[in-house]
Amino acid sequence: MLQTPLLWLHGIDDTTVLCSAGQAGPPFLQQAGMKCEFKANPNLGHSISG
């Protein structure tokens, strides 16, 4: 089975969803067997970019 890896990005300056809360997601996905990498971005608040 082919598995697409995930990249989970989170802004360190996010005051809406704290970075510590964002860091909790990837281990949960990894325990479920998914490939997920977490990266925290400095000077980034709560936003969506594409």
mmCIF entry with sequence, helices, sheets and N, C-alpha, C, O atoms, coordinates in Angstrom:
data_MODEL
# 
_entry.id   MODEL 
# 
_entity.id                         1 
_entity.type                       polymer 
_entity.pdbx_number_of_molecules   1 
# 
_entity_poly.entity_id                      1 
_entity_poly.type                           'polypeptide(L)' 
_entity_poly.nstd_linkage                   no 
_entity_poly.nstd_monomer                   no 
_entity_poly.pdbx_seq_one_letter_code       MLQTPLLWLHGIDDTTVLCSAGQAGPPFLQQAGMKCEFKANPNLGHSISG 
_entity_poly.pdbx_seq_one_letter_code_can   MLQTPLLWLHGIDDTTVLCSAGQAGPPFLQQAGMKCEFKANPNLGHSISG 
_entity_poly.pdbx_strand_id                 A 
# 
loop_
_entity_poly_seq.entity_id 
_entity_poly_seq.num 
_entity_poly_seq.mon_id 
_entity_poly_seq.hetero 
1 1  MET n 
1 2  LEU n 
1 3  GLN n 
1 4  THR n 
1 5  PRO n 
1 6  LEU n 
1 7  LEU n 
1 8  TRP n 
1 9  LEU n 
1 10 HIS n 
1 11 GLY n 
1 12 ILE n 
1 13 ASP n 
1 14 ASP n 
1 15 THR n 
1 16 THR n 
1 17 VAL n 
1 18 LEU n 
1 19 CYS n 
1 20 SER n 
1 21 ALA n 
1 22 GLY n 
1 23 GLN n 
1 24 ALA n 
1 25 GLY n 
1 26 PRO n 
1 27 PRO n 
1 28 PHE n 
1 29 LEU n 
1 30 GLN n 
1 31 GLN n 
1 32 ALA n 
1 33 GLY n 
1 34 MET n 
1 35 LYS n 
1 36 CYS n 
1 37 GLU n 
1 38 PHE n 
1 39 LYS n 
1 40 ALA n 
1 41 ASN n 
1 42 PRO n 
1 43 ASN n 
1 44 LEU n 
1 45 GLY n 
1 46 HIS n 
1 47 SER n 
1 48 ILE n 
1 49 SER n 
1 50 GLY n 
# 
_struct_asym.id          A 
_struct_asym.entity_id   1 
# 
loop_
_struct_conf.conf_type_id 
_struct_conf.id 
_struct_conf.pdbx_PDB_helix_id 
_struct_conf.beg_label_comp_id 
_struct_conf.beg_label_asym_id 
_struct_conf.beg_label_seq_id 
_struct_conf.pdbx_beg_PDB_ins_code 
_struct_conf.end_label_comp_id 
_struct_conf.end_label_asym_id 
_struct_conf.end_label_seq_id 
_struct_conf.pdbx_end_PDB_ins_code 
_struct_conf.beg_auth_comp_id 
_struct_conf.beg_auth_asym_id 
_struct_conf.beg_auth_seq_id 
_struct_conf.end_auth_comp_id 
_struct_conf.end_auth_asym_id 
_struct_conf.end_auth_seq_id 
_struct_conf.pdbx_PDB_helix_class 
_struct_conf.details 
_struct_conf.pdbx_PDB_helix_length 
HELX_P HELX_P1 AA1 CYS A 19 ? GLN A 23 ? CYS A 19 GLN A 23 1 ? 5 
HELX_P HELX_P2 AA2 GLY A 25 ? GLN A 31 ? GLY A 25 GLN A 31 1 ? 7 
# 
_struct_conf_type.id          HELX_P 
_struct_conf_type.criteria    ? 
_struct_conf_type.reference   ? 
# 
_struct_sheet.id               AA1 
_struct_sheet.type             ? 
_struct_sheet.number_strands   2 
_struct_sheet.details          ? 
# 
_struct_sheet_order.sheet_id     AA1 
_struct_sheet_order.range_id_1   1 
_struct_sheet_order.range_id_2   2 
_struct_sheet_order.offset       ? 
_struct_sheet_order.sense        parallel 
# 
loop_
_struct_sheet_range.sheet_id 
_struct_sheet_range.id 
_struct_sheet_range.beg_label_comp_id 
_struct_sheet_range.beg_label_asym_id 
_struct_sheet_range.beg_label_seq_id 
_struct_sheet_range.pdbx_beg_PDB_ins_code 
_struct_sheet_range.end_label_comp_id 
_struct_sheet_range.end_label_asym_id 
_struct_sheet_range.end_label_seq_id 
_struct_sheet_range.pdbx_end_PDB_ins_code 
_struct_sheet_range.beg_auth_comp_id 
_struct_sheet_range.beg_auth_asym_id 
_struct_sheet_range.beg_auth_seq_id 
_struct_sheet_range.end_auth_comp_id 
_struct_sheet_range.end_auth_asym_id 
_struct_sheet_range.end_auth_seq_id 
AA1 1 LEU A 6  ? GLY A 11 ? LEU A 6  GLY A 11 
AA1 2 CYS A 36 ? ASN A 41 ? CYS A 36 ASN A 41 
# 
loop_
_atom_site.group_PDB 
_atom_site.id 
_atom_site.type_symbol 
_atom_site.label_atom_id 
_atom_site.label_alt_id 
_atom_site.label_comp_id 
_atom_site.label_asym_id 
_atom_site.label_entity_id 
_atom_site.label_seq_id 
_atom_site.pdbx_PDB_ins_code 
_atom_site.Cartn_x 
_atom_site.Cartn_y 
_atom_site.Cartn_z 
_atom_site.occupancy 
_atom_site.B_iso_or_equiv 
_atom_site.pdbx_formal_charge 
_atom_site.auth_seq_id 
_atom_site.auth_comp_id 
_atom_site.auth_asym_id 
_atom_site.auth_atom_id 
_atom_site.pdbx_PDB_model_num 
ATOM 1   N N  . MET A 1 1  ? 0.838  -1.187 0.000  1.00 0.00 ? 1  MET A N  1 
ATOM 2   C CA . MET A 1 1  ? 0.000  0.000  0.000  1.00 0.00 ? 1  MET A CA 1 
ATOM 3   C C  . MET A 1 1  ? 0.881  1.248  0.000  1.00 0.00 ? 1  MET A C  1 
ATOM 4   O O  . MET A 1 1  ? 1.784  1.363  0.829  1.00 0.00 ? 1  MET A O  1 
ATOM 5   N N  . LEU A 1 2  ? 0.633  2.172  -0.909 1.00 0.00 ? 2  LEU A N  1 
ATOM 6   C CA . LEU A 1 2  ? 1.373  3.419  -0.988 1.00 0.00 ? 2  LEU A CA 1 
ATOM 7   C C  . LEU A 1 2  ? 0.818  4.397  0.035  1.00 0.00 ? 2  LEU A C  1 
ATOM 8   O O  . LEU A 1 2  ? -0.394 4.583  0.141  1.00 0.00 ? 2  LEU A O  1 
ATOM 9   N N  . GLN A 1 3  ? 1.711  5.015  0.783  1.00 0.00 ? 3  GLN A N  1 
ATOM 10  C CA . GLN A 1 3  ? 1.273  5.960  1.811  1.00 0.00 ? 3  GLN A CA 1 
ATOM 11  C C  . GLN A 1 3  ? 1.877  7.333  1.534  1.00 0.00 ? 3  GLN A C  1 
ATOM 12  O O  . GLN A 1 3  ? 3.095  7.460  1.413  1.00 0.00 ? 3  GLN A O  1 
ATOM 13  N N  . THR A 1 4  ? 1.050  8.341  1.434  1.00 0.00 ? 4  THR A N  1 
ATOM 14  C CA . THR A 1 4  ? 1.509  9.706  1.215  1.00 0.00 ? 4  THR A CA 1 
ATOM 15  C C  . THR A 1 4  ? 1.931  10.304 2.546  1.00 0.00 ? 4  THR A C  1 
ATOM 16  O O  . THR A 1 4  ? 1.124  10.343 3.475  1.00 0.00 ? 4  THR A O  1 
ATOM 17  N N  . PRO A 1 5  ? 3.177  10.776 2.671  1.00 0.00 ? 5  PRO A N  1 
ATOM 18  C CA . PRO A 1 5  ? 3.600  11.390 3.931  1.00 0.00 ? 5  PRO A CA 1 
ATOM 19  C C  . PRO A 1 5  ? 2.954  12.763 4.098  1.00 0.00 ? 5  PRO A C  1 
ATOM 20  O O  . PRO A 1 5  ? 2.667  13.450 3.118  1.00 0.00 ? 5  PRO A O  1 
ATOM 21  N N  . LEU A 1 6  ? 2.731  13.150 5.348  1.00 0.00 ? 6  LEU A N  1 
ATOM 22  C CA . LEU A 1 6  ? 2.134  14.443 5.674  1.00 0.00 ? 6  LEU A CA 1 
ATOM 23  C C  . LEU A 1 6  ? 3.186  15.365 6.257  1.00 0.00 ? 6  LEU A C  1 
ATOM 24  O O  . LEU A 1 6  ? 4.080  14.921 6.976  1.00 0.00 ? 6  LEU A O  1 
ATOM 25  N N  . LEU A 1 7  ? 3.082  16.637 5.951  1.00 0.00 ? 7  LEU A N  1 
ATOM 26  C CA . LEU A 1 7  ? 3.916  17.664 6.563  1.00 0.00 ? 7  LEU A CA 1 
ATOM 27  C C  . LEU A 1 7  ? 2.983  18.575 7.344  1.00 0.00 ? 7  LEU A C  1 
ATOM 28  O O  . LEU A 1 7  ? 2.132  19.245 6.759  1.00 0.00 ? 7  LEU A O  1 
ATOM 29  N N  . TRP A 1 8  ? 3.140  18.601 8.654  1.00 0.00 ? 8  TRP A N  1 
ATOM 30  C CA . TRP A 1 8  ? 2.285  19.390 9.544  1.00 0.00 ? 8  TRP A CA 1 
ATOM 31  C C  . TRP A 1 8  ? 3.081  20.627 9.942  1.00 0.00 ? 8  TRP A C  1 
ATOM 32  O O  . TRP A 1 8  ? 4.075  20.520 10.661 1.00 0.00 ? 8  TRP A O  1 
ATOM 33  N N  . LEU A 1 9  ? 2.656  21.792 9.486  1.00 0.00 ? 9  LEU A N  1 
ATOM 34  C CA . LEU A 1 9  ? 3.321  23.062 9.794  1.00 0.00 ? 9  LEU A CA 1 
ATOM 35  C C  . LEU A 1 9  ? 2.502  23.835 10.820 1.00 0.00 ? 9  LEU A C  1 
ATOM 36  O O  . LEU A 1 9  ? 1.272  23.824 10.793 1.00 0.00 ? 9  LEU A O  1 
ATOM 37  N N  . HIS A 1 10 ? 3.219  24.512 11.734 1.00 0.00 ? 10 HIS A N  1 
ATOM 38  C CA . HIS A 1 10 ? 2.528  25.296 12.756 1.00 0.00 ? 10 HIS A CA 1 
ATOM 39  C C  . HIS A 1 10 ? 3.357  26.528 13.084 1.00 0.00 ? 10 HIS A C  1 
ATOM 40  O O  . HIS A 1 10 ? 4.580  26.454 13.195 1.00 0.00 ? 10 HIS A O  1 
ATOM 41  N N  . GLY A 1 11 ? 2.682  27.657 13.237 1.00 0.00 ? 11 GLY A N  1 
ATOM 42  C CA . GLY A 1 11 ? 3.356  28.904 13.593 1.00 0.00 ? 11 GLY A CA 1 
ATOM 43  C C  . GLY A 1 11 ? 3.635  28.982 15.086 1.00 0.00 ? 11 GLY A C  1 
ATOM 44  O O  . GLY A 1 11 ? 2.745  28.745 15.903 1.00 0.00 ? 11 GLY A O  1 
ATOM 45  N N  . ILE A 1 12 ? 4.862  29.312 15.437 1.00 0.00 ? 12 ILE A N  1 
ATOM 46  C CA . ILE A 1 12 ? 5.235  29.439 16.846 1.00 0.00 ? 12 ILE A CA 1 
ATOM 47  C C  . ILE A 1 12 ? 4.472  30.580 17.502 1.00 0.00 ? 12 ILE A C  1 
ATOM 48  O O  . ILE A 1 12 ? 4.149  30.495 18.687 1.00 0.00 ? 12 ILE A O  1 
ATOM 49  N N  . ASP A 1 13 ? 4.177  31.638 16.767 1.00 0.00 ? 13 ASP A N  1 
ATOM 50  C CA . ASP A 1 13 ? 3.478  32.806 17.316 1.00 0.00 ? 13 ASP A CA 1 
ATOM 51  C C  . ASP A 1 13 ? 1.958  32.698 17.224 1.00 0.00 ? 13 ASP A C  1 
ATOM 52  O O  . ASP A 1 13 ? 1.266  33.704 17.381 1.00 0.00 ? 13 ASP A O  1 
ATOM 53  N N  . ASP A 1 14 ? 1.426  31.517 16.976 1.00 0.00 ? 14 ASP A N  1 
ATOM 54  C CA . ASP A 1 14 ? -0.022 31.303 16.892 1.00 0.00 ? 14 ASP A CA 1 
ATOM 55  C C  . ASP A 1 14 ? -0.617 31.393 18.298 1.00 0.00 ? 14 ASP A C  1 
ATOM 56  O O  . ASP A 1 14 ? -0.280 30.590 19.168 1.00 0.00 ? 14 ASP A O  1 
ATOM 57  N N  . THR A 1 15 ? -1.495 32.362 18.520 1.00 0.00 ? 15 THR A N  1 
ATOM 58  C CA . THR A 1 15 ? -2.150 32.506 19.824 1.00 0.00 ? 15 THR A CA 1 
ATOM 59  C C  . THR A 1 15 ? -3.555 31.915 19.816 1.00 0.00 ? 15 THR A C  1 
ATOM 60  O O  . THR A 1 15 ? -4.199 31.859 20.864 1.00 0.00 ? 15 THR A O  1 
ATOM 61  N N  . THR A 1 16 ? -4.049 31.471 18.656 1.00 0.00 ? 16 THR A N  1 
ATOM 62  C CA . THR A 1 16 ? -5.357 30.841 18.550 1.00 0.00 ? 16 THR A CA 1 
ATOM 63  C C  . THR A 1 16 ? -5.258 29.353 18.859 1.00 0.00 ? 16 THR A C  1 
ATOM 64  O O  . THR A 1 16 ? -6.020 28.834 19.675 1.00 0.00 ? 16 THR A O  1 
ATOM 65  N N  . VAL A 1 17 ? -4.334 28.674 18.216 1.00 0.00 ? 17 VAL A N  1 
ATOM 66  C CA . VAL A 1 17 ? -4.035 27.259 18.480 1.00 0.00 ? 17 VAL A CA 1 
ATOM 67  C C  . VAL A 1 17 ? -2.569 27.220 18.893 1.00 0.00 ? 17 VAL A C  1 
ATOM 68  O O  . VAL A 1 17 ? -1.682 27.389 18.057 1.00 0.00 ? 17 VAL A O  1 
ATOM 69  N N  . LEU A 1 18 ? -2.316 27.001 20.171 1.00 0.00 ? 18 LEU A N  1 
ATOM 70  C CA . LEU A 1 18 ? -0.945 27.035 20.659 1.00 0.00 ? 18 LEU A CA 1 
ATOM 71  C C  . LEU A 1 18 ? -0.088 25.972 19.981 1.00 0.00 ? 18 LEU A C  1 
ATOM 72  O O  . LEU A 1 18 ? -0.565 24.894 19.627 1.00 0.00 ? 18 LEU A O  1 
ATOM 73  N N  . CYS A 1 19 ? 1.170  26.301 19.813 1.00 0.00 ? 19 CYS A N  1 
ATOM 74  C CA . CYS A 1 19 ? 2.099  25.399 19.134 1.00 0.00 ? 19 CYS A CA 1 
ATOM 75  C C  . CYS A 1 19 ? 2.164  24.050 19.856 1.00 0.00 ? 19 CYS A C  1 
ATOM 76  O O  . CYS A 1 19 ? 2.272  23.007 19.211 1.00 0.00 ? 19 CYS A O  1 
ATOM 77  N N  . SER A 1 20 ? 2.098  24.066 21.172 1.00 0.00 ? 20 SER A N  1 
ATOM 78  C CA . SER A 1 20 ? 2.126  22.802 21.931 1.00 0.00 ? 20 SER A CA 1 
ATOM 79  C C  . SER A 1 20 ? 0.934  21.918 21.574 1.00 0.00 ? 20 SER A C  1 
ATOM 80  O O  . SER A 1 20 ? 1.054  20.693 21.562 1.00 0.00 ? 20 SER A O  1 
ATOM 81  N N  . ALA A 1 21 ? -0.213 22.527 21.285 1.00 0.00 ? 21 ALA A N  1 
ATOM 82  C CA . ALA A 1 21 ? -1.389 21.758 20.865 1.00 0.00 ? 21 ALA A CA 1 
ATOM 83  C C  . ALA A 1 21 ? -1.168 21.192 19.466 1.00 0.00 ? 21 ALA A C  1 
ATOM 84  O O  . ALA A 1 21 ? -1.560 20.058 19.188 1.00 0.00 ? 21 ALA A O  1 
ATOM 85  N N  . GLY A 1 22 ? -0.550 21.965 18.592 1.00 0.00 ? 22 GLY A N  1 
ATOM 86  C CA . GLY A 1 22 ? -0.255 21.489 17.250 1.00 0.00 ? 22 GLY A CA 1 
ATOM 87  C C  . GLY A 1 22 ? 0.723  20.327 17.253 1.00 0.00 ? 22 GLY A C  1 
ATOM 88  O O  . GLY A 1 22 ? 0.628  19.424 16.421 1.00 0.00 ? 22 GLY A O  1 
ATOM 89  N N  . GLN A 1 23 ? 1.651  20.350 18.179 1.00 0.00 ? 23 GLN A N  1 
ATOM 90  C CA . GLN A 1 23 ? 2.653  19.280 18.275 1.00 0.00 ? 23 GLN A CA 1 
ATOM 91  C C  . GLN A 1 23 ? 2.033  17.959 18.715 1.00 0.00 ? 23 GLN A C  1 
ATOM 92  O O  . GLN A 1 23 ? 2.636  16.904 18.517 1.00 0.00 ? 23 GLN A O  1 
ATOM 93  N N  . ALA A 1 24 ? 0.857  17.994 19.300 1.00 0.00 ? 24 ALA A N  1 
ATOM 94  C CA . ALA A 1 24 ? 0.202  16.771 19.771 1.00 0.00 ? 24 ALA A CA 1 
ATOM 95  C C  . ALA A 1 24 ? -0.396 15.960 18.617 1.00 0.00 ? 24 ALA A C  1 
ATOM 96  O O  . ALA A 1 24 ? -0.617 14.759 18.770 1.00 0.00 ? 24 ALA A O  1 
ATOM 97  N N  . GLY A 1 25 ? -0.657 16.582 17.482 1.00 0.00 ? 25 GLY A N  1 
ATOM 98  C CA . GLY A 1 25 ? -1.299 15.897 16.369 1.00 0.00 ? 25 GLY A CA 1 
ATOM 99  C C  . GLY A 1 25 ? -0.445 14.846 15.677 1.00 0.00 ? 25 GLY A C  1 
ATOM 100 O O  . GLY A 1 25 ? -0.890 13.708 15.524 1.00 0.00 ? 25 GLY A O  1 
ATOM 101 N N  . PRO A 1 26 ? 0.761  15.186 15.256 1.00 0.00 ? 26 PRO A N  1 
ATOM 102 C CA . PRO A 1 26 ? 1.572  14.217 14.521 1.00 0.00 ? 26 PRO A CA 1 
ATOM 103 C C  . PRO A 1 26 ? 1.835  12.897 15.260 1.00 0.00 ? 26 PRO A C  1 
ATOM 104 O O  . PRO A 1 26 ? 1.734  11.845 14.628 1.00 0.00 ? 26 PRO A O  1 
ATOM 105 N N  . PRO A 1 27 ? 2.165  12.887 16.556 1.00 0.00 ? 27 PRO A N  1 
ATOM 106 C CA . PRO A 1 27 ? 2.354  11.589 17.218 1.00 0.00 ? 27 PRO A CA 1 
ATOM 107 C C  . PRO A 1 27 ? 1.098  10.713 17.172 1.00 0.00 ? 27 PRO A C  1 
ATOM 108 O O  . PRO A 1 27 ? 1.191  9.492  17.046 1.00 0.00 ? 27 PRO A O  1 
ATOM 109 N N  . PHE A 1 28 ? -0.059 11.336 17.274 1.00 0.00 ? 28 PHE A N  1 
ATOM 110 C CA . PHE A 1 28 ? -1.322 10.595 17.182 1.00 0.00 ? 28 PHE A CA 1 
ATOM 111 C C  . PHE A 1 28 ? -1.436 9.918  15.813 1.00 0.00 ? 28 PHE A C  1 
ATOM 112 O O  . PHE A 1 28 ? -1.801 8.746  15.722 1.00 0.00 ? 28 PHE A O  1 
ATOM 113 N N  . LEU A 1 29 ? -1.121 10.665 14.751 1.00 0.00 ? 29 LEU A N  1 
ATOM 114 C CA . LEU A 1 29 ? -1.183 10.109 13.400 1.00 0.00 ? 29 LEU A CA 1 
ATOM 115 C C  . LEU A 1 29 ? -0.126 9.022  13.200 1.00 0.00 ? 29 LEU A C  1 
ATOM 116 O O  . LEU A 1 29 ? -0.381 8.016  12.538 1.00 0.00 ? 29 LEU A O  1 
ATOM 117 N N  . GLN A 1 30 ? 1.064  9.231  13.776 1.00 0.00 ? 30 GLN A N  1 
ATOM 118 C CA . GLN A 1 30 ? 2.131  8.237  13.656 1.00 0.00 ? 30 GLN A CA 1 
ATOM 119 C C  . GLN A 1 30 ? 1.740  6.934  14.357 1.00 0.00 ? 30 GLN A C  1 
ATOM 120 O O  . GLN A 1 30 ? 2.041  5.848  13.862 1.00 0.00 ? 30 GLN A O  1 
ATOM 121 N N  . GLN A 1 31 ? 1.074  7.041  15.503 1.00 0.00 ? 31 GLN A N  1 
ATOM 122 C CA . GLN A 1 31 ? 0.618  5.844  16.210 1.00 0.00 ? 31 GLN A CA 1 
ATOM 123 C C  . GLN A 1 31 ? -0.433 5.098  15.397 1.00 0.00 ? 31 GLN A C  1 
ATOM 124 O O  . GLN A 1 31 ? -0.595 3.886  15.538 1.00 0.00 ? 31 GLN A O  1 
ATOM 125 N N  . ALA A 1 32 ? -1.147 5.831  14.545 1.00 0.00 ? 32 ALA A N  1 
ATOM 126 C CA . ALA A 1 32 ? -2.154 5.213  13.680 1.00 0.00 ? 32 ALA A CA 1 
ATOM 127 C C  . ALA A 1 32 ? -1.519 4.636  12.411 1.00 0.00 ? 32 ALA A C  1 
ATOM 128 O O  . ALA A 1 32 ? -2.221 4.104  11.551 1.00 0.00 ? 32 ALA A O  1 
ATOM 129 N N  . GLY A 1 33 ? -0.182 4.743  12.293 1.00 0.00 ? 33 GLY A N  1 
ATOM 130 C CA . GLY A 1 33 ? 0.510  4.158  11.159 1.00 0.00 ? 33 GLY A CA 1 
ATOM 131 C C  . GLY A 1 33 ? 0.778  5.098  10.007 1.00 0.00 ? 33 GLY A C  1 
ATOM 132 O O  . GLY A 1 33 ? 1.224  4.664  8.945  1.00 0.00 ? 33 GLY A O  1 
ATOM 133 N N  . MET A 1 34 ? 0.509  6.395  10.200 1.00 0.00 ? 34 MET A N  1 
ATOM 134 C CA . MET A 1 34 ? 0.740  7.357  9.121  1.00 0.00 ? 34 MET A CA 1 
ATOM 135 C C  . MET A 1 34 ? 2.122  7.988  9.262  1.00 0.00 ? 34 MET A C  1 
ATOM 136 O O  . MET A 1 34 ? 2.665  8.087  10.362 1.00 0.00 ? 34 MET A O  1 
ATOM 137 N N  . LYS A 1 35 ? 2.674  8.408  8.143  1.00 0.00 ? 35 LYS A N  1 
ATOM 138 C CA . LYS A 1 35 ? 3.941  9.132  8.147  1.00 0.00 ? 35 LYS A CA 1 
ATOM 139 C C  . LYS A 1 35 ? 3.626  10.617 8.268  1.00 0.00 ? 35 LYS A C  1 
ATOM 140 O O  . LYS A 1 35 ? 2.935  11.179 7.419  1.00 0.00 ? 35 LYS A O  1 
ATOM 141 N N  . CYS A 1 36 ? 4.135  11.258 9.330  1.00 0.00 ? 36 CYS A N  1 
ATOM 142 C CA . CYS A 1 36 ? 3.826  12.669 9.560  1.00 0.00 ? 36 CYS A CA 1 
ATOM 143 C C  . CYS A 1 36 ? 5.039  13.363 10.167 1.00 0.00 ? 36 CYS A C  1 
ATOM 144 O O  . CYS A 1 36 ? 5.598  12.907 11.164 1.00 0.00 ? 36 CYS A O  1 
ATOM 145 N N  . GLU A 1 37 ? 5.435  14.471 9.552  1.00 0.00 ? 37 GLU A N  1 
ATOM 146 C CA . GLU A 1 37 ? 6.555  15.272 10.050 1.00 0.00 ? 37 GLU A CA 1 
ATOM 147 C C  . GLU A 1 37 ? 6.014  16.614 10.519 1.00 0.00 ? 37 GLU A C  1 
ATOM 148 O O  . GLU A 1 37 ? 5.193  17.222 9.831  1.00 0.00 ? 37 GLU A O  1 
ATOM 149 N N  . PHE A 1 38 ? 6.460  17.088 11.680 1.00 0.00 ? 38 PHE A N  1 
ATOM 150 C CA . PHE A 1 38 ? 6.038  18.364 12.244 1.00 0.00 ? 38 PHE A CA 1 
ATOM 151 C C  . PHE A 1 38 ? 7.166  19.376 12.107 1.00 0.00 ? 38 PHE A C  1 
ATOM 152 O O  . PHE A 1 38 ? 8.326  19.076 12.390 1.00 0.00 ? 38 PHE A O  1 
ATOM 153 N N  . LYS A 1 39 ? 6.809  20.583 11.666 1.00 0.00 ? 39 LYS A N  1 
ATOM 154 C CA . LYS A 1 39 ? 7.773  21.679 11.613 1.00 0.00 ? 39 LYS A CA 1 
ATOM 155 C C  . LYS A 1 39 ? 7.113  22.935 12.170 1.00 0.00 ? 39 LYS A C  1 
ATOM 156 O O  . LYS A 1 39 ? 6.010  23.303 11.767 1.00 0.00 ? 39 LYS A O  1 
ATOM 157 N N  . ALA A 1 40 ? 7.804  23.585 13.101 1.00 0.00 ? 40 ALA A N  1 
ATOM 158 C CA . ALA A 1 40 ? 7.324  24.844 13.672 1.00 0.00 ? 40 ALA A CA 1 
ATOM 159 C C  . ALA A 1 40 ? 7.995  25.996 12.936 1.00 0.00 ? 40 ALA A C  1 
ATOM 160 O O  . ALA A 1 40 ? 9.204  25.977 12.703 1.00 0.00 ? 40 ALA A O  1 
ATOM 161 N N  . ASN A 1 41 ? 7.198  27.000 12.572 1.00 0.00 ? 41 ASN A N  1 
ATOM 162 C CA . ASN A 1 41 ? 7.705  28.146 11.825 1.00 0.00 ? 41 ASN A CA 1 
ATOM 163 C C  . ASN A 1 41 ? 7.772  29.385 12.708 1.00 0.00 ? 41 ASN A C  1 
ATOM 164 O O  . ASN A 1 41 ? 6.750  29.820 13.239 1.00 0.00 ? 41 ASN A O  1 
ATOM 165 N N  . PRO A 1 42 ? 8.963  29.959 12.874 1.00 0.00 ? 42 PRO A N  1 
ATOM 166 C CA . PRO A 1 42 ? 9.083  31.171 13.680 1.00 0.00 ? 42 PRO A CA 1 
ATOM 167 C C  . PRO A 1 42 ? 8.388  32.358 13.011 1.00 0.00 ? 42 PRO A C  1 
ATOM 168 O O  . PRO A 1 42 ? 8.270  32.418 11.787 1.00 0.00 ? 42 PRO A O  1 
ATOM 169 N N  . ASN A 1 43 ? 7.937  33.287 13.830 1.00 0.00 ? 43 ASN A N  1 
ATOM 170 C CA . ASN A 1 43 ? 7.313  34.533 13.358 1.00 0.00 ? 43 ASN A CA 1 
ATOM 171 C C  . ASN A 1 43 ? 6.059  34.306 12.531 1.00 0.00 ? 43 ASN A C  1 
ATOM 172 O O  . ASN A 1 43 ? 5.711  35.142 11.698 1.00 0.00 ? 43 ASN A O  1 
ATOM 173 N N  . LEU A 1 44 ? 5.370  33.182 12.748 1.00 0.00 ? 44 LEU A N  1 
ATOM 174 C CA . LEU A 1 44 ? 4.131  32.917 12.041 1.00 0.00 ? 44 LEU A CA 1 
ATOM 175 C C  . LEU A 1 44 ? 3.014  32.739 13.055 1.00 0.00 ? 44 LEU A C  1 
ATOM 176 O O  . LEU A 1 44 ? 3.113  31.929 13.977 1.00 0.00 ? 44 LEU A O  1 
ATOM 177 N N  . GLY A 1 45 ? 1.953  33.507 12.870 1.00 0.00 ? 45 GLY A N  1 
ATOM 178 C CA . GLY A 1 45 ? 0.791  33.402 13.745 1.00 0.00 ? 45 GLY A CA 1 
ATOM 179 C C  . GLY A 1 45 ? -0.235 32.457 13.148 1.00 0.00 ? 45 GLY A C  1 
ATOM 180 O O  . GLY A 1 45 ? 0.110  31.541 12.402 1.00 0.00 ? 45 GLY A O  1 
ATOM 181 N N  . HIS A 1 46 ? -1.496 32.685 13.481 1.00 0.00 ? 46 HIS A N  1 
ATOM 182 C CA . HIS A 1 46 ? -2.580 31.831 13.004 1.00 0.00 ? 46 HIS A CA 1 
ATOM 183 C C  . HIS A 1 46 ? -2.986 32.291 11.607 1.00 0.00 ? 46 HIS A C  1 
ATOM 184 O O  . HIS A 1 46 ? -3.540 33.378 11.442 1.00 0.00 ? 46 HIS A O  1 
ATOM 185 N N  . SER A 1 47 ? -2.707 31.458 10.601 1.00 0.00 ? 47 SER A N  1 
ATOM 186 C CA . SER A 1 47 ? -3.031 31.813 9.220  1.00 0.00 ? 47 SER A CA 1 
ATOM 187 C C  . SER A 1 47 ? -3.092 30.551 8.377  1.00 0.00 ? 47 SER A C  1 
ATOM 188 O O  . SER A 1 47 ? -2.719 29.464 8.818  1.00 0.00 ? 47 SER A O  1 
ATOM 189 N N  . ILE A 1 48 ? -3.563 30.721 7.176  1.00 0.00 ? 48 ILE A N  1 
ATOM 190 C CA . ILE A 1 48 ? -3.583 29.631 6.194  1.00 0.00 ? 48 ILE A CA 1 
ATOM 191 C C  . ILE A 1 48 ? -2.826 30.150 4.982  1.00 0.00 ? 48 ILE A C  1 
ATOM 192 O O  . ILE A 1 48 ? -3.078 31.254 4.500  1.00 0.00 ? 48 ILE A O  1 
ATOM 193 N N  . SER A 1 49 ? -1.904 29.345 4.503  1.00 0.00 ? 49 SER A N  1 
ATOM 194 C CA . SER A 1 49 ? -1.187 29.744 3.281  1.00 0.00 ? 49 SER A CA 1 
ATOM 195 C C  . SER A 1 49 ? -1.125 28.541 2.352  1.00 0.00 ? 49 SER A C  1 
ATOM 196 O O  . SER A 1 49 ? -1.096 27.393 2.796  1.00 0.00 ? 49 SER A O  1 
ATOM 197 N N  . GLY A 1 50 ? -1.106 28.817 1.102  1.00 0.00 ? 50 GLY A N  1 
ATOM 198 C CA . GLY A 1 50 ? -1.116 27.715 0.153  1.00 0.00 ? 50 GLY A CA 1 
ATOM 199 C C  . GLY A 1 50 ? -0.114 27.859 -0.934 1.00 0.00 ? 50 GLY A C  1 
ATOM 200 O O  . GLY A 1 50 ? -0.019 26.994 -1.804 1.00 0.00 ? 50 GLY A O  1 
# 
